[in-house]
Amino acid sequence: MAVLNEEQTMLRDGAKAWTQTESPTTKLRALRDSGSHQPFDPAAWAEMGAMGWAGVIVPEEFGGSAFGYLSLGLILEETGRTLTASPLLSTALIGASALSLYGSDAQKAQWLPKIAEGVVVTALAVDEGPHHNPARIALSATGGKLTGKKTFVVDGDVADLFIVAARAGDGISLYLVPKGAPGLSVRHLALADSRGAAEVTFDGTPGELLGAEGQGAEPLEAILDRARIGLSAEMLGSALQAFEITLDYLKVRTQFGQVIGTFQSLQHRAAKMFTDLEMARSAIEAALEALDAGTGDVRAAASLAKCKASELIHLVSNEMVQMHGGIGMTDVHDAGLYLKRARVTEQLFGGAGFHKDRYARVLGF
C-alpha cells in the first residue's frame, strides 16, 4: 500500500466517512427506482465540489488543489465501495486531465474553474461500437464540423461539455463541443448498473479544437490511460467492499451445523480473492504514482492496472453471489448491484483481453 501524506490521509478518511453516511447503496437503489434516468444526484455532485473533490487534479490557478492523481484515486476507491453514482470520473478526472494537459489558456480559464466548483459535467466521446477500440474511430471532422455517432458515452446524457475524438484527414483530432451545439443530439442509454450513458449523434456539429489538428492520437491515449487508472481505483473499492461483505457472511452463516467459513474450500476461495486484491492494489497505486511522478511507462502501467482490476472485480462479484447462495440472487441483497457494476466497468475503456494485448504491444512482444 502506498505511503500517504497527512493531506492524503485526511482526504481518504473524509471520503470514507462521507460515502458511508451520505451515499450508501440505498442511494443508488433510490436513483434506479425513481425512473427519472437521472444518472446521479445533482446535490451530491455539488457537495463533492464544495468539499474540493472535483478540483483535486485541477491546477491551483484555476481553483483546484493540485493534490495529484493518487489523491483522486483514494476518493474514487471510496466512492467505488458504496457504488456512488457521480461524474467524478468523467469530469474531475477525465475532463480535468484533458483540459489541463491539452487545453489552450482560454479553454482552461473557461472550463477548469467550473470543473473544480462541481458546476459542470464533462463527457469523453470515443467509442462508436459495442467494444472499446480507439483505433477504429470513424466520426469525421471537416473544417471543424463533426459528423458521426458515439455510443456508451459515460455521463453523456447530462454533459455540459463533450470531449470528442474525430478523424481529421489521416489523423485524429480532439474537439470540445458544448451542450446545445447545432446538430448535436443525445439519447439516453439504459445500462445494467443503472448509471448514466448516452448515444451522441453529430450532424455537422461545430467543434472547438483541443490541441493540435491531426495530432490527437497520443493525447487521446494519454487521456484514456488516466481514465483507465482512475476507473481501476474505483473498481478496487467496489471489489474490496464486495469481498468484505462476503467475508463477514462466511463468519455468520451456518450449514450442516457449522459456520461455512470453517469449510476449507471456501477458505481457499477467500484467500484467492484476498491475494488478487493485494496484487491489484499494487498495480493500481503504482500507476497512480507514475502519473504524479511523470516517470515510467504510463501506458504499460495503465493497461496492467485495468487488466488486474477487471479480472479482480469479475472474480469477487461472482464469488459474492455464489457464496451468499439464494439470497445473493435476489434484489434485496446488494450482491446484484456489485455484480452489475462489475460487468459494466470490466468493459469500460477496455476489458482484460484488450489490455493484455495492449500491454504486450507496449512492451514490444
Secondary structure by P-SEA (a helix, b strand, c coil): cccccaaaaaaaaaaaaaaaccccaaaaaaaaaccccccccaaaaaaaaaacccccccccccccccccaaaaaaaaaaaaaacccccccccccaaaaaaaccccaaaaaacaaaaaaccbbbbbbcccccccccccccccccccccccccccccccccccccbbbbbcccbbbbbbbccccccbbbbbbbccccccccbbbbccbbbbbcccccccaaaaaaaaaaaaaaaaaaaaaaaaaaaaaaaaaaaccccccccccccaaaaaaaaaaaaaaaaaaaaaaaaaaaaaaccccaaaaaaaaaaaaaaaaaaaaaaaaaaacccccccccaaaaaaaaaaaaaaccccaaaaaaaaaaaacc
